[in-house]
């Protein structure tokens, strides 16, 4: 059977998308190649037609997920008239808390990334740098270094709040964490 010219690239992209969701939900070590390939409707043997190793896939997934997150940030900024308020409200929502497989890869993969190889960590750093640069534009009156510092603080705050909210089984405490994180994040956005 003959495949279209772009069949291999589309298949590779489908594997990355499935792995991205699965890795975000279960972590790199909690997810195997077999279930990723099964989710993509392929055999295990087909994996090596697209990637040299699971670590190669992890690098691709991190790059893809971080680019996806940047696009989501852009979308939320546009919806909020350039303000990060809509992004923070979405980030620290019950929906985001309860759906890690569809959410921010930073909140789900950061601890795993820290234990990966340099190429995976470099893909993460490049994505994080792009997010920070874009978020820093929230404060045009600040110089570049101060804007980046505030963007890093904001991302650290919302990411930490989301991780803490996900980690607790106590629904009331989880919601308190999200609310407190949101209040602090919104104050940081409003600060001049």
C-alpha positions as CSV (number, residue, x, y, z in Angstrom):
1,X,0.0,0.0,0.0
2,X,1.3,3.5,-0.9
3,X,1.1,6.2,1.6
4,X,0.8,10.0,1.0
5,X,4.0,11.9,1.1
6,X,3.3,13.4,4.5
7,X,2.1,10.1,6.1
8,X,5.3,9.6,8.1
9,X,5.3,13.1,9.4
10,X,1.6,12.9,10.4
11,X,2.2,9.6,12.1
12,X,5.2,11.0,14.0
13,X,3.1,14.0,15.1
14,X,0.3,11.7,16.3
15,X,2.7,9.8,18.4
16,X,4.1,13.0,19.9
17,X,0.5,14.2,20.7
18,X,-0.5,10.9,22.3
19,X,2.8,10.8,24.3
20,X,2.4,14.4,25.3
21,X,-1.0,13.7,27.0
22,X,0.2,10.4,28.5
23,X,3.5,11.8,29.8
24,X,1.6,14.8,31.4
25,X,-0.8,12.4,33.1
26,X,1.6,9.7,34.2
27,X,5.1,11.2,33.9
28,X,8.0,9.9,31.7
29,X,8.6,6.9,33.9
30,X,5.0,6.0,34.4
31,X,4.4,5.7,30.6
32,X,5.9,3.2,28.3
33,X,6.4,3.1,24.6
34,X,3.9,0.3,24.2
35,X,1.0,2.2,25.5
36,X,1.9,5.3,23.5
37,X,2.1,3.3,20.3
38,X,-1.1,1.5,21.1
39,X,-2.8,4.9,21.7
40,X,-1.5,6.0,18.2
41,X,-2.9,2.8,16.7
42,X,0.6,1.5,15.9
43,X,2.8,-1.4,16.8
44,X,5.8,-1.1,19.1
45,X,8.1,-1.9,16.3
46,X,7.0,1.2,14.4
47,X,8.3,3.4,17.1
48,X,11.9,3.2,15.9
49,X,10.8,4.4,12.4
50,X,10.2,7.8,14.1
51,X,12.4,8.0,17.2
52,X,15.8,6.7,18.2
53,X,14.8,6.2,21.8
54,X,12.2,7.0,24.5
55,X,14.5,9.9,25.5
56,X,14.3,11.2,21.9
57,X,10.5,11.1,22.1
58,X,10.7,12.8,25.5
59,X,12.7,15.7,24.0
60,X,10.1,16.0,21.2
61,X,7.2,15.9,23.6
62,X,8.7,18.6,25.8
63,X,9.4,20.9,22.8
64,X,5.8,20.2,21.4
65,X,4.1,20.7,24.8
66,X,6.0,23.9,25.6
67,X,5.1,25.4,22.1
68,X,1.5,24.4,22.7
69,X,1.6,26.2,26.1
70,X,3.1,29.3,24.5
71,X,0.2,29.3,21.9
72,X,-2.3,28.9,24.7
73,X,-0.7,31.9,26.5
74,X,-1.0,34.0,23.3
75,X,-4.6,33.0,23.0
76,X,-5.4,33.9,26.6
77,X,-3.5,37.2,26.3
78,X,-5.5,38.1,23.1
79,X,-8.8,37.2,25.0
80,X,-7.7,39.4,27.8
81,X,-6.8,42.4,25.7
82,X,-3.1,41.8,26.3
83,X,-3.4,41.2,30.1
84,X,-2.4,37.9,31.7
85,X,-5.4,37.9,34.0
86,X,-7.3,35.5,31.7
87,X,-4.3,33.2,31.6
88,X,-3.9,33.1,35.4
89,X,-7.7,32.5,35.8
90,X,-7.5,29.6,33.4
91,X,-4.3,28.3,34.9
92,X,-5.5,28.3,38.4
93,X,-8.9,26.8,37.6
94,X,-10.5,23.5,38.7
95,X,-10.6,22.4,35.1
96,X,-6.8,22.8,34.7
97,X,-6.3,21.2,38.1
98,X,-8.4,18.2,37.2
99,X,-7.0,17.6,33.6
100,X,-3.2,17.4,33.8
101,X,-3.0,15.5,30.5
102,X,-4.4,18.6,28.7
103,X,-2.7,21.3,30.7
104,X,0.6,23.0,31.3
105,X,3.6,20.6,30.9
106,X,5.5,22.6,33.4
107,X,3.2,21.7,36.2
108,X,3.2,18.0,35.3
109,X,6.7,17.4,34.0
110,X,9.1,19.7,35.7
111,X,10.3,17.2,38.3
112,X,10.7,14.5,35.6
113,X,12.5,17.0,33.2
114,X,15.1,17.7,36.0
115,X,16.1,14.1,35.9
116,X,16.3,13.8,32.1
117,X,19.2,14.1,29.7
118,X,20.6,17.5,28.5
119,X,18.6,17.5,25.2
120,X,15.3,17.1,27.1
121,X,16.3,19.8,29.6
122,X,17.4,22.1,26.8
123,X,14.0,21.7,25.1
124,X,12.3,22.6,28.4
125,X,14.6,25.6,29.0
126,X,14.0,27.0,25.5
127,X,10.2,26.7,26.0
128,X,10.4,28.2,29.4
129,X,12.5,31.1,28.1
130,X,9.9,31.8,25.4
131,X,7.1,31.8,27.9
132,X,9.0,34.1,30.3
133,X,9.8,36.5,27.4
134,X,6.2,36.7,26.3
135,X,4.8,37.0,29.8
136,X,7.4,39.8,30.6
137,X,5.7,42.0,28.0
138,X,2.9,42.4,30.6
139,X,4.9,45.2,32.2
140,X,6.1,47.5,29.4
141,X,7.2,50.2,31.9
142,X,9.8,47.8,33.5
143,X,13.2,47.3,32.0
144,X,13.8,43.9,30.3
145,X,15.5,42.3,33.3
146,X,12.8,43.5,35.8
147,X,10.0,42.3,33.5
148,X,11.6,38.9,33.1
149,X,12.1,38.6,36.9
150,X,8.4,39.4,37.4
151,X,7.4,36.9,34.7
152,X,9.5,34.2,36.4
153,X,8.0,35.0,39.8
154,X,4.5,34.9,38.3
155,X,5.0,31.6,36.5
156,X,6.6,30.1,39.7
157,X,3.7,31.2,41.8
158,X,0.9,29.9,39.5
159,X,2.8,26.7,38.8
160,X,3.5,26.0,42.5
161,X,-0.1,26.7,43.4
162,X,-1.4,24.4,40.8
163,X,1.0,21.6,41.8
164,X,0.0,22.0,45.5
165,X,-3.7,22.0,44.6
166,X,-3.3,18.8,42.6
167,X,-1.3,17.1,45.4
168,X,-3.9,17.4,48.1
169,X,-6.9,15.0,48.4
170,X,-8.7,17.6,50.5
171,X,-11.0,19.4,48.0
172,X,-11.5,22.4,50.3
173,X,-7.8,22.9,50.8
174,X,-7.1,22.4,47.1
175,X,-9.6,25.1,46.2
176,X,-8.1,27.4,48.9
177,X,-4.7,27.0,47.4
178,X,-6.0,27.8,43.9
179,X,-7.8,30.9,45.2
180,X,-4.8,32.2,47.2
181,X,-2.5,31.6,44.3
182,X,-4.9,33.4,42.0
183,X,-5.2,36.4,44.4
184,X,-1.4,36.7,44.7
185,X,-0.8,36.3,40.9
186,X,-3.4,38.9,40.1
187,X,-1.8,41.3,42.5
188,X,1.6,40.7,40.9
189,X,0.1,41.4,37.4
190,X,-1.4,44.6,38.7
191,X,1.8,45.8,40.4
192,X,3.6,48.7,38.7
